[in-house]
């Protein structure tokens, strides 16, 4: 197969993936997905070229770790126009991959924690958790060292659902003492 045809097909595969993910996708997960079709040295220039041509955009958000990539309107038009040129088997592979891994990728986008130095001996860790584009919880925690901030960030990502459930249960339950005082 002609190298240009392979490159065009790889571009279309990445666009098709981002189109069906429908949320910004972390670079690491996009690269992981692409390994099914191309090596890193093919993936990286293709991604940069698509970004340069306005088919995808890089999103670096203050409260999110790493770069995320999203398809642009121009990229969506390209997918809508050219997706039929992608073999049905490849389209089905992409959709199967998303079905299998999509929730995990979306969860990475929905859970975030980042820290910054606030003062000489204080770091603030900004943490959040969202589902279906709705914020469930967001908080800022103050800690004393960078190591503590890193640990909070790591633990937030691993324990946020447990913390959220605990907070909701505690905040929506009346204490027995309060019930007695109200009488």
NUNUNU-43211 format. One record per atom (N, C-alpha, C): atom name; z, y, x; residue in three letters; residue number from 1. Coordinates in steps of 0.001 Angstrom, whole numbers, plus 500000, padded with zeros to 6 digits. Atoms other than C-alpha are relative to their C-alpha. Layout:
<rs>
<CA, <Z, Y, X>, Ala, NUM> ...
</rs>
This chain:
<rs>
<N, <500000, 498814, 500848>, Unk, 1> <CA, <500000, 500000, 500000>, Unk, 1> <C, <500000, 501239, 500886>, Unk, 1> <N, <500118, 498739, 499285>, Unk, 2> <CA, <499154, 503494, 501225>, Unk, 2> <C, <501378, 500664, 500120>, Unk, 2> <N, <498702, 499369, 499746>, Unk, 3> <CA, <502150, 505328, 502779>, Unk, 3> <C, <500265, 501156, 499027>, Unk, 3> <N, <499824, 498877, 500927>, Unk, 4> <CA, <501572, 508403, 500568>, Unk, 4> <C, <500343, 499509, 498591>, Unk, 4> <N, <499716, 500570, 501320>, Unk, 5> <CA, <501601, 506235, 497436>, Unk, 5> <C, <501441, 499518, 499939>, Unk, 5> <N, <498620, 500471, 499926>, Unk, 6> <CA, <504879, 504623, 498527>, Unk, 6> <C, <500957, 501188, 499944>, Unk, 6> <N, <499156, 498806, 499992>, Unk, 7> <CA, <506402, 508049, 499238>, Unk, 7> <C, <500043, 500641, 498618>, Unk, 7> <N, <500033, 499423, 501349>, Unk, 8> <CA, <505273, 509393, 495862>, Unk, 8> <C, <500781, 499138, 499019>, Unk, 8> <N, <499255, 500901, 500883>, Unk, 9> <CA, <506668, 506314, 494130>, Unk, 9> <C, <501496, 500140, 500240>, Unk, 9> <N, <498579, 499820, 499680>, Unk, 10> <CA, <510000, 506752, 495954>, Unk, 10> <C, <500534, 501313, 499422>, Unk, 10> <N, <499599, 498717, 500595>, Unk, 11> <CA, <510151, 510401, 494853>, Unk, 11> <C, <500198, 499834, 498490>, Unk, 11> <N, <499941, 500199, 501442>, Unk, 12> <CA, <509457, 509374, 491292>, Unk, 12> <C, <501193, 499131, 499606>, Unk, 12> <N, <498825, 500846, 500264>, Unk, 13> <CA, <512137, 506667, 491454>, Unk, 13> <C, <501272, 500842, 500032>, Unk, 13> <N, <498810, 499140, 499910>, Unk, 14> <CA, <514734, 509228, 492599>, Unk, 14> <C, <500070, 500976, 498824>, Unk, 14> <N, <500022, 499079, 501146>, Unk, 15> <CA, <513656, 511710, 489929>, Unk, 15> <C, <500344, 499267, 498704>, Unk, 15> <N, <499742, 500797, 501200>, Unk, 16> <CA, <513713, 508995, 487271>, Unk, 16> <C, <501493, 499678, 499898>, Unk, 16> <N, <498561, 500282, 499942>, Unk, 17> <CA, <517236, 508052, 488357>, Unk, 17> <C, <500814, 501232, 499591>, Unk, 17> <N, <499245, 498773, 500319>, Unk, 18> <CA, <518534, 511645, 488259>, Unk, 18> <C, <499785, 500437, 498551>, Unk, 18> <N, <500315, 499649, 501385>, Unk, 19> <CA, <516794, 512246, 484935>, Unk, 19> <C, <500858, 499183, 499037>, Unk, 19> <N, <499249, 500864, 500906>, Unk, 20> <CA, <518539, 509286, 483322>, Unk, 20> <C, <501507, 500031, 500248>, Unk, 20> <N, <498557, 499813, 499765>, Unk, 21> <CA, <521914, 509960, 484966>, Unk, 21> <C, <500495, 501163, 499148>, Unk, 21> <N, <499720, 498834, 500841>, Unk, 22> <CA, <521901, 513326, 483193>, Unk, 22> <C, <501261, 500769, 500382>, Unk, 22> <N, <498910, 499188, 499445>, Unk, 23> <CA, <524767, 514690, 485320>, Unk, 23> <C, <499722, 500155, 501491>, Unk, 23> <N, <500121, 499914, 498547>, Unk, 24> <CA, <524936, 515952, 488893>, Unk, 24> <C, <500585, 498740, 500643>, Unk, 24> <N, <499628, 501264, 499365>, Unk, 25> <CA, <525198, 512903, 491172>, Unk, 25> <C, <500366, 500250, 501454>, Unk, 25> <N, <499610, 499805, 498602>, Unk, 26> <CA, <527079, 512784, 494478>, Unk, 26> <C, <498926, 499484, 500957>, Unk, 26> <N, <500980, 500407, 498998>, Unk, 27> <CA, <524845, 512573, 497556>, Unk, 27> <C, <500224, 498556, 500407>, Unk, 27> <N, <499705, 501365, 499542>, Unk, 28> <CA, <526614, 509383, 498616>, Unk, 28> <C, <499502, 498960, 499001>, Unk, 28> <N, <500439, 500958, 501018>, Unk, 29> <CA, <525851, 507645, 495303>, Unk, 29> <C, <498482, 499991, 499876>, Unk, 29> <N, <501459, 499919, 500048>, Unk, 30> <CA, <522244, 508860, 495318>, Unk, 30> <C, <499407, 499222, 501184>, Unk, 30> <N, <500464, 500715, 498815>, Unk, 31> <CA, <521778, 507524, 498843>, Unk, 31> <C, <500243, 498502, 499842>, Unk, 31> <N, <499684, 501415, 500255>, Unk, 32> <CA, <523478, 504247, 497881>, Unk, 32> <C, <498953, 499377, 499067>, Unk, 32> <N, <501028, 500477, 500929>, Unk, 33> <CA, <521078, 503854, 494941>, Unk, 33> <C, <498654, 499842, 500711>, Unk, 33> <N, <501326, 499986, 499367>, Unk, 34> <CA, <518049, 504688, 497093>, Unk, 34> <C, <499802, 498849, 500976>, Unk, 34> <N, <500116, 501099, 499036>, Unk, 35> <CA, <518810, 501857, 499536>, Unk, 35> <C, <499252, 498800, 499426>, Unk, 35> <N, <500752, 501081, 500638>, Unk, 36> <CA, <517256, 499480, 497010>, Unk, 36> <C, <498488, 500164, 500252>, Unk, 36> <N, <501434, 499700, 499938>, Unk, 37> <CA, <513874, 501177, 497613>, Unk, 37> <C, <499525, 500557, 501331>, Unk, 37> <N, <500423, 499336, 498760>, Unk, 38> <CA, <513885, 502983, 500963>, Unk, 38> <C, <501169, 500081, 500964>, Unk, 38> <N, <498933, 499840, 499029>, Unk, 39> <CA, <515824, 503420, 504173>, Unk, 39> <C, <500428, 501473, 500056>, Unk, 39> <N, <499441, 498645, 499909>, Unk, 40> <CA, <517897, 506491, 505031>, Unk, 40> <C, <498984, 500998, 500550>, Unk, 40> <N, <500935, 499088, 499338>, Unk, 41> <CA, <515145, 507963, 507228>, Unk, 41> <C, <498804, 500348, 499112>, Unk, 41> <N, <501002, 499653, 501007>, Unk, 42> <CA, <512771, 507927, 504272>, Unk, 42> <C, <500658, 500833, 498905>, Unk, 42> <N, <499268, 499335, 501089>, Unk, 43> <CA, <515367, 509011, 501698>, Unk, 43> <C, <500267, 501475, 500281>, Unk, 43> <N, <499555, 498634, 499705>, Unk, 44> <CA, <516648, 512144, 503425>, Unk, 44> <C, <498859, 501018, 499967>, Unk, 44> <N, <501101, 499018, 500076>, Unk, 45> <CA, <513276, 513900, 503971>, Unk, 45> <C, <499426, 500136, 498582>, Unk, 45> <N, <500504, 499941, 501380>, Unk, 46> <CA, <512145, 512981, 500440>, Unk, 46> <C, <500903, 500886, 499156>, Unk, 46> <N, <499051, 499198, 500772>, Unk, 47> <CA, <515313, 514480, 498960>, Unk, 47> <C, <499866, 501481, 500352>, Unk, 47> <N, <500145, 498602, 499564>, Unk, 48> <CA, <514936, 517666, 501038>, Unk, 48> <C, <498691, 500603, 499499>, Unk, 48> <N, <501291, 499512, 500483>, Unk, 49> <CA, <511262, 517970, 500081>, Unk, 49> <C, <500046, 500280, 498494>, Unk, 49> <N, <499890, 499787, 501448>, Unk, 50> <CA, <512042, 517563, 496381>, Unk, 50> <C, <500864, 501228, 499700>, Unk, 50> <N, <499162, 498814, 500160>, Unk, 51> <CA, <514752, 520195, 496729>, Unk, 51> <C, <499182, 501258, 500312>, Unk, 51> <N, <500838, 498875, 499605>, Unk, 52> <CA, <512362, 522552, 498518>, Unk, 52> <C, <498957, 500327, 498922>, Unk, 52> <N, <501028, 499819, 501033>, Unk, 53> <CA, <509750, 522031, 495786>, Unk, 53> <C, <500575, 500286, 498611>, Unk, 53> <N, <499373, 499618, 501266>, Unk, 54> <CA, <512277, 522797, 493045>, Unk, 54> <C, <500110, 498878, 498979>, Unk, 54> <N, <499877, 501134, 500923>, Unk, 55> <CA, <512426, 519292, 491539>, Unk, 55> <C, <501448, 499569, 499823>, Unk, 55> <N, <498561, 500271, 500059>, Unk, 56> <CA, <516103, 518780, 492347>, Unk, 56> <C, <500726, 501182, 500620>, Unk, 56> <N, <499189, 498943, 499395>, Unk, 57> <CA, <518909, 521136, 493222>, Unk, 57> <C, <501297, 499420, 500522>, Unk, 57> <N, <498732, 500384, 499403>, Unk, 58> <CA, <521960, 520761, 495400>, Unk, 58> <C, <501082, 500873, 499397>, Unk, 58> <N, <498894, 499268, 500612>, Unk, 59> <CA, <525230, 521733, 493798>, Unk, 59> <C, <501244, 499749, 500838>, Unk, 59> <N, <498734, 500075, 499279>, Unk, 60> <CA, <528288, 522468, 495911>, Unk, 60> <C, <500985, 500835, 499208>, Unk, 60> <N, <499023, 499287, 500814>, Unk, 61> <CA, <531186, 523355, 493675>, Unk, 61> <C, <501307, 500089, 500758>, Unk, 61> <N, <498759, 499718, 499293>, Unk, 62> <CA, <534397, 524835, 494964>, Unk, 62> <C, <501039, 498899, 499798>, Unk, 62> <N, <498952, 500969, 500298>, Unk, 63> <CA, <536557, 522231, 493254>, Unk, 63> <C, <499533, 498550, 500077>, Unk, 63> <N, <500512, 501367, 499865>, Unk, 64> <CA, <534427, 519184, 494065>, Unk, 64> <C, <499694, 499726, 501470>, Unk, 64> <N, <500222, 500426, 498631>, Unk, 65> <CA, <534154, 517264, 497291>, Unk, 65> <C, <498546, 499596, 500196>, Unk, 65> <N, <501352, 500423, 499689>, Unk, 66> <CA, <530704, 516918, 498828>, Unk, 66> <C, <498930, 500677, 499174>, Unk, 66> <N, <501146, 499438, 500713>, Unk, 67> <CA, <527247, 517778, 497574>, Unk, 67> <C, <499603, 499097, 498845>, Unk, 67> <N, <500520, 500698, 501165>, Unk, 68> <CA, <525942, 516807, 494182>, Unk, 68> <C, <498558, 500437, 499806>, Unk, 68> <N, <501400, 499691, 500251>, Unk, 69> <CA, <522281, 516651, 493190>, Unk, 69> <C, <499687, 499815, 498527>, Unk, 69> <N, <500395, 500042, 501407>, Unk, 70> <CA, <520787, 517363, 489788>, Unk, 70> <C, <498507, 500263, 499902>, Unk, 70> <N, <501415, 499776, 500246>, Unk, 71> <CA, <517279, 517279, 488439>, Unk, 71> <C, <499837, 501365, 499332>, Unk, 71> <N, <500284, 498692, 500597>, Unk, 72> <CA, <515791, 520676, 487542>, Unk, 72> <C, <499067, 499811, 498802>, Unk, 72> <N, <500958, 500064, 501110>, Unk, 73> <CA, <513650, 521499, 484515>, Unk, 73> <C, <498612, 499603, 500499>, Unk, 73> <N, <501291, 500364, 499410>, Unk, 74> <CA, <510601, 521250, 486776>, Unk, 74> <C, <499971, 498506, 500331>, Unk, 74> <N, <499896, 501422, 499714>, Unk, 75> <CA, <511783, 517813, 487895>, Unk, 75> <C, <499897, 499158, 498737>, Unk, 75> <N, <500087, 500713, 501289>, Unk, 76> <CA, <512215, 516739, 484255>, Unk, 76> <C, <498551, 499980, 499492>, Unk, 76> <N, <501413, 499968, 500412>, Unk, 77> <CA, <508668, 517874, 483483>, Unk, 77> <C, <499180, 498990, 500809>, Unk, 77> <N, <500697, 500936, 499125>, Unk, 78> <CA, <507443, 515858, 486438>, Unk, 78> <C, <500261, 498554, 499553>, Unk, 78> <N, <499658, 501354, 500461>, Unk, 79> <CA, <509300, 512726, 485246>, Unk, 79> <C, <499311, 499707, 498675>, Unk, 79> <N, <500631, 500221, 501305>, Unk, 80> <CA, <508045, 513161, 481689>, Unk, 80> <C, <498493, 499773, 500128>, Unk, 80> <N, <501442, 500103, 499830>, Unk, 81> <CA, <504482, 513519, 482913>, Unk, 81> <C, <499588, 498743, 500774>, Unk, 81> <N, <500439, 501061, 499087>, Unk, 82> <CA, <504394, 510867, 485666>, Unk, 82> <C, <500757, 498673, 499869>, Unk, 82> <N, <499178, 501216, 500013>, Unk, 83> <CA, <507015, 508245, 484719>, Unk, 83> <C, <499218, 498741, 499632>, Unk, 83> <N, <500811, 501176, 500372>, Unk, 84> <CA, <504384, 505935, 483189>, Unk, 84> <C, <499245, 499421, 501199>, Unk, 84> <N, <500651, 500503, 498786>, Unk, 85> <CA, <502833, 505648, 486662>, Unk, 85> <C, <500937, 499112, 500818>, Unk, 85> <N, <499016, 500851, 499350>, Unk, 86> <CA, <506031, 503993, 487819>, Unk, 86> <C, <499961, 498638, 499304>, Unk, 86> <N, <500063, 501315, 500648>, Unk, 87> <CA, <505780, 500233, 487221>, Unk, 87> <C, <501202, 499769, 499076>, Unk, 87> <N, <498956, 500276, 500988>, Unk, 88> <CA, <507777, 499087, 484191>, Unk, 88> <C, <501181, 499277, 500646>, Unk, 88> <N, <498920, 500753, 499347>, Unk, 89> <CA, <509762, 496695, 486390>, Unk, 89> <C, <500938, 500936, 500778>, Unk, 89> <N, <499165, 499047, 499240>, Unk, 90> <CA, <510973, 499595, 488567>, Unk, 90> <C, <500806, 500880, 499054>, Unk, 90> <N, <499263, 499203, 500985>, Unk, 91> <CA, <511902, 501719, 485541>, Unk, 91> <C, <501164, 499195, 499437>, Unk, 91> <N, <498939, 500856, 500532>, Unk, 92> <CA, <513875, 498792, 484163>, Unk, 92> <C, <501101, 499774, 501030>, Unk, 92> <N, <499010, 500141, 498926>, Unk, 93> <CA, <515601, 498299, 487545>, Unk, 93> <C, <500907, 501223, 500067>, Unk, 93> <N, <499231, 498749, 499948>, Unk, 94> <CA, <516669, 501952, 487589>, Unk, 94> <C, <500966, 500066, 498823>, Unk, 94> <N, <499151, 499950, 501192>, Unk, 95> <CA, <517999, 501776, 484036>, Unk, 95> <C, <501119, 498956, 500074>, Unk, 95> <N, <498973, 501037, 499838>, Unk, 96> <CA, <519844, 498516, 484816>, Unk, 96> <C, <501068, 500456, 500999>, Unk, 96> <N, <499055, 499487, 499008>, Unk, 97> <CA, <521423, 500136, 487883>, Unk, 97> <C, <500924, 501041, 499356>, Unk, 97> <N, <499199, 498967, 500667>, Unk, 98> <CA, <522565, 503091, 485789>, Unk, 98> <C, <500964, 499369, 499009>, Unk, 98> <N, <499127, 500680, 500962>, Unk, 99> <CA, <523945, 500793, 483110>, Unk, 99> <C, <501188, 499358, 500711>, Unk, 99> <N, <498956, 500681, 499239>, Unk, 100> <CA, <525908, 498869, 485735>, Unk, 100> <C, <500938, 500976, 500714>, Unk, 100> <N, <499226, 499112, 499122>, Unk, 101> <CA, <527068, 501823, 487888>, Unk, 101> <C, <500219, 501404, 499452>, Unk, 101> <N, <499973, 498632, 500510>, Unk, 102> <CA, <526669, 504928, 485736>, Unk, 102> <C, <501380, 500516, 499660>, Unk, 102> <N, <498658, 499536, 500367>, Unk, 103> <CA, <530224, 505069, 484410>, Unk, 103> <C, <500824, 500357, 501233>, Unk, 103> <N, <499286, 499699, 498758>, Unk, 104> <CA, <531628, 504936, 487944>, Unk, 104> <C, <499527, 501295, 500621>, Unk, 104> <N, <500561, 498760, 499451>, Unk, 105> <CA, <529302, 507710, 489069>, Unk, 105> <C, <500467, 501188, 499170>, Unk, 105> <N, <499551, 498909, 500879>, Unk, 106> <CA, <530178, 509843, 486045>, Unk, 106> <C, <501479, 500287, 500204>, Unk, 106> <N, <498570, 499805, 499785>, Unk, 107> <CA, <533875, 509277, 486687>, Unk, 107> <C, <500252, 500819, 501260>, Unk, 107> <N, <499867, 499201, 498778>, Unk, 108> <CA, <533439, 510679, 490213>, Unk, 108> <C, <499798, 501479, 499717>, Unk, 108> <N, <500259, 498606, 500345>, Unk, 109> <CA, <532098, 513846, 488672>, Unk, 109> <C, <501115, 500565, 499126>, Unk, 109> <N, <498981, 499553, 500948>, Unk, 110> <CA, <534814, 514018, 486015>, Unk, 110> <C, <501381, 500169, 500617>, Unk, 110> <N, <498699, 499898, 499335>, Unk, 111> <CA, <537752, 513632, 488413>, Unk, 111> <C, <499804, 500762, 501306>, Unk, 111> <N, <500148, 499224, 498772>, Unk, 112> <CA, <538149, 516248, 491089>, Unk, 112> <C, <501345, 500493, 500496>, Unk, 112> <N, <498821, 499442, 499351>, Unk, 113> <CA, <540755, 517485, 493534>, Unk, 113> <C, <499537, 500606, 501315>, Unk, 113> <N, <500346, 499336, 498755>, Unk, 114> <CA, <540320, 519981, 496319>, Unk, 114> <C, <501170, 500889, 500408>, Unk, 114> <N, <498873, 499188, 499544>, Unk, 115> <CA, <542739, 521945, 498447>, Unk, 115> <C, <499507, 501153, 500859>, Unk, 115> <N, <500285, 498871, 499121>, Unk, 116> <CA, <542815, 525230, 500276>, Unk, 116> <C, <501323, 500560, 500505>, Unk, 116> <N, <498805, 499388, 499418>, Unk, 117> <CA, <545256, 527041, 502509>, Unk, 117> <C, <500274, 501292, 499246>, Unk, 117> <N, <499636, 498838, 500794>, Unk, 118> <CA, <547102, 529631, 500461>, Unk, 118> <C, <500794, 501014, 500818>, Unk, 118> <N, <499111, 499160, 499218>, Unk, 119> <CA, <549651, 530981, 502887>, Unk, 119> <C, <500275, 499283, 501321>, Unk, 119> <N, <499662, 500582, 498693>, Unk, 120> <CA, <551039, 530310, 506367>, Unk, 120> <C, <500476, 498554, 499884>, Unk, 120> <N, <499441, 501352, 500139>, Unk, 121> <CA, <552986, 527246, 505200>, Unk, 121> <C, <499844, 499471, 498566>, Unk, 121> <N, <500229, 500468, 501369>, Unk, 122> <CA, <551441, 526523, 501817>, Unk, 122> <C, <498522, 499701, 499761>, Unk, 122> <N, <501334, 500404, 500448>, Unk, 123> <CA, <548387, 524668, 500536>, Unk, 123> <C, <500052, 499826, 498496>, Unk, 123> <N, <500102, 500213, 501439>, Unk, 124> <CA, <547246, 524591, 496931>, Unk, 124> <C, <498920, 498941, 499773>, Unk, 124> <N, <500942, 501052, 500357>, Unk, 125> <CA, <545589, 521492, 495533>, Unk, 125> <C, <499626, 500217, 498540>, Unk, 125> <N, <500501, 499797, 501361>, Unk, 126> <CA, <543434, 522168, 492483>, Unk, 126> <C, <499444, 498662, 499516>, Unk, 126> <N, <500350, 501323, 500501>, Unk, 127> <CA, <543105, 518996, 490416>, Unk, 127> <C, <499524, 500111, 498555>, Unk, 127> <N, <500467, 500003, 501378>, Unk, 128> <CA, <541255, 518231, 487208>, Unk, 128> <C, <499450, 498656, 499591>, Unk, 128> <N, <500520, 501231, 500585>, Unk, 129> <CA, <540107, 515481, 484897>, Unk, 129> <C, <499315, 500364, 498692>, Unk, 129> <N, <500770, 499700, 501208>, Unk, 130> <CA, <537409, 515708, 482243>, Unk, 130> <C, <499341, 498712, 499510>, Unk, 130> <N, <500763, 501093, 500595>, Unk, 131> <CA, <535706, 513295, 479874>, Unk, 131> <C, <499033, 500604, 499016>, Unk, 131> <N, <501026, 499501, 500921>, Unk, 132> <CA, <532474, 513953, 478032>, Unk, 132> <C, <499946, 501525, 499973>, Unk, 132> <N, <500068, 498542, 499843>, Unk, 133> <CA, <532390, 517540, 479345>, Unk, 133> <C, <501170, 500742, 499357>, Unk, 133> <N, <498800, 499367, 500549>, Unk, 134> <CA, <535877, 518250, 477942>, Unk, 134> <C, <501137, 499834, 501009>, Unk, 134> <N, <498881, 500073, 499076>, Unk, 135> <CA, <538733, 519125, 480260>, Unk, 135> <C, <501200, 499404, 499284>, Unk, 135> <N, <498796, 500604, 500550>, Unk, 136> <CA, <541724, 516895, 479591>, Unk, 136> <C, <501244, 500564, 500676>, Unk, 136> <N, <498867, 499439, 499264>, Unk, 137> <CA, <543988, 518226, 482307>, Unk, 137> <C, <499475, 500711, 501241>, Unk, 137> <N, <500317, 499265, 498779>, Unk, 138> <CA, <543787, 520755, 485110>, Unk, 138> <C, <501286, 500617, 500493>, Unk, 138> <N, <498763, 499426, 499460>, Unk, 139> <CA, <546559, 521835, 487440>, Unk, 139> <C, <499841, 500365, 501460>, Unk, 139> <N, <499904, 499613, 498599>, Unk, 140> <CA, <547342, 523493, 490729>, Unk, 140> <C, <501375, 499563, 500498>, Unk, 140> <N, <498745, 500448, 499397>, Unk, 141> <CA, <549983, 521914, 492954>, Unk, 141> <C, <500155, 500650, 501362>, Unk, 141> <N, <499717, 499397, 498696>, Unk, 142> <CA, <551608, 523683, 495909>, Unk, 142> <C, <500702, 498981, 500885>, Unk, 142> <N, <499379, 500880, 499010>, Unk, 143> <CA, <552448, 521654, 499017>, Unk, 143> <C, <500104, 500765, 501315>, Unk, 143> <N, <499709, 499279, 498770>, Unk, 144> <CA, <553571, 522572, 502520>, Unk, 144> <C, <499039, 499744, 501151>, Unk, 144> <N, <500851, 500328, 498856>, Unk, 145> <CA, <551132, 520799, 504850>, Unk, 145> <C, <498617, 499534, 499539>, Unk, 145> <N, <501361, 500469, 500271>, Unk, 146> <CA, <547460, 519909, 505048>, Unk, 146> <C, <500013, 498489, 499710>, Unk, 146> <N, <499898, 501447, 500218>, Unk, 147> <CA, <548419, 516218, 505248>, Unk, 147> <C, <500467, 499705, 498576>, Unk, 147> <N, <499542, 500180, 501384>, Unk, 148> <CA, <550318, 516508, 501954>, Unk, 148> <C, <498871, 500322, 499014>, Unk, 148> <N, <501117, 499620, 500878>, Unk, 149> <CA, <547332, 518254, 500374>, Unk, 149> <C, <498961, 498881, 499937>, Unk, 149> <N, <500951, 501115, 499970>, Unk, 150> <CA, <545027, 515435, 501498>, Unk, 150> <C, <500526, 498804, 499216>, Unk, 150> <N, <499398, 501128, 500715>, Unk, 151> <CA, <547436, 512845, 500127>, Unk, 151> <C, <499992, 500234, 498490>, Unk, 151> <N, <500049, 499675, 501428>, Unk, 152> <CA, <547681, 514625, 496768>, Unk, 152> <C, <498583, 499817, 499482>, Unk, 152> <N, <501401, 500140, 500417>, Unk, 153> <CA, <543880, 514788, 496584>, Unk, 153> <C, <499630, 498526, 499846>, Unk, 153> <N, <500308, 501435, 500049>, Unk, 154> <CA, <543551, 511078, 497359>, Unk, 154> <C, <500715, 499330, 498817>, Unk, 154> <N, <499230, 500644, 501070>, Unk, 155> <CA, <546305, 510032, 494961>, Unk, 155> <C, <499583, 500487, 498616>, Unk, 155> <N, <500459, 499488, 501294>, Unk, 156> <CA, <545027, 512279, 492164>, Unk, 156> <C, <498819, 499170, 499507>, Unk, 156> <N, <501205, 500743, 500382>, Unk, 157> <CA, <541710, 510479, 492179>, Unk, 157> <C, <500328, 498567, 499600>, Unk, 157> <N, <499645, 501387, 500298>, Unk, 158> <CA, <543405, 507084, 492093>, Unk, 158> <C, <500964, 499856, 498823>, Unk, 158> <N, <498930, 500126, 500995>, Unk, 159> <CA, <546183, 507866, 489608>, Unk, 159> <C, <499889, 500958, 498822>, Unk, 159> <N, <500086, 498949, 501001>, Unk, 160> <CA, <544902, 510614, 487328>, Unk, 160> <C, <500129, 499474, 498565>, Unk, 160> <N, <499917, 500486, 501383>, Unk, 161> <CA, <544519, 508479, 484203>, Unk, 161> <C, <501434, 499617, 499645>, Unk, 161> <N, <498591, 500350, 500225>, Unk, 162> <CA, <548064, 507158, 484587>, Unk, 162> <C, <500842, 501274, 499820>, Unk, 162> <N, <499263, 498737, 500096>, Unk, 163> <CA, <549387, 510703, 485167>, Unk, 163> <C, <499715, 500713, 498683>, Unk, 163> <N, <500380, 499361, 501261>, Unk, 164> <CA, <547463, 512051, 482179>, Unk, 164> <C, <500687, 499314, 498820>, Unk, 164> <N, <499349, 500750, 501089>, Unk, 165> <CA, <548783, 509299, 479891>, Unk, 165> <C, <501492, 500307, 499958>, Unk, 165> <N, <498574, 499688, 499937>, Unk, 166> <CA, <552332, 509950, 481086>, Unk, 166> <C, <500274, 501412, 499481>, Unk, 166> <N, <499789, 498608, 500418>, Unk, 167> <CA, <552029, 513721, 480585>, Unk, 167> <C, <499836, 500143, 498486>, Unk, 167> <N, <500220, 499912, 501453>, Unk, 168> <CA, <550606, 513357, 477067>, Unk, 168> <C, <501157, 499365, 499251>, Unk, 168> <N, <498893, 500692, 500677>, Unk, 169> <CA, <553286, 510846, 476075>, Unk, 169> <C, <501268, 500854, 500043>, Unk, 169> <N, <498778, 499198, 499841>, Unk, 170> <CA, <556083, 513023, 477438>, Unk, 170> <C, <499934, 501312, 499219>, Unk, 170> <N, <500110, 498690, 500639>, Unk, 171> <CA, <554770, 516279, 476024>, Unk, 171> <C, <499827, 499920, 498486>, Unk, 171> <N, <500184, 500158, 501442>, Unk, 172> <CA, <554025, 514904, 472561>, Unk, 172> <C, <501132, 499228, 499334>, Unk, 172> <N, <498840, 500705, 500535>, Unk, 173> <CA, <557368, 513147, 472123>, Unk, 173> <C, <501188, 500950, 500003>, Unk, 173> <N, <498799, 499161, 500056>, Unk, 174> <CA, <560429, 515027, 470940>, Unk, 174> <C, <501167, 499242, 500593>, Unk, 174> <N, <498789, 500595, 499454>, Unk, 175> <CA, <563623, 514376, 472850>, Unk, 175> <C, <501030, 499873, 498889>, Unk, 175> <N, <498930, 500208, 500993>, Unk, 176> <CA, <566563, 513040, 470849>, Unk, 176> <C, <500943, 501204, 499981>, Unk, 176> <N, <499109, 498838, 499923>, Unk, 177> <CA, <568678, 515994, 472080>, Unk, 177> <C, <499433, 501163, 499199>, Unk, 177> <N, <500636, 498904, 500722>, Unk, 178> <CA, <566166, 518486, 470680>, Unk, 178> <C, <500057, 499766, 498497>, Unk, 178> <N, <499933, 500310, 501426>, Unk, 179> <CA, <566113, 516712, 467317>, Unk, 179> <C, <501400, 500290, 499465>, Unk, 179> <N, <498614, 499778, 500415>, Unk, 180> <CA, <569937, 516877, 467124>, Unk, 180> <C, <500290, 501490, 499942>, Unk, 180> <N, <499761, 498566, 499964>, Unk, 181> <CA, <570013, 520566, 468112>, Unk, 181> <C, <499320, 500727, 498854>, Unk, 181> <N, <500742, 499345, 501075>, Unk, 182> <CA, <567447, 521485, 465458>, Unk, 182> <C, <500679, 499823, 498655>, Unk, 182> <N, <499326, 500259, 501285>, Unk, 183> <CA, <569598, 520015, 462654>, Unk, 183> <C, <501110, 500936, 499792>, Unk, 183> 
</rs>
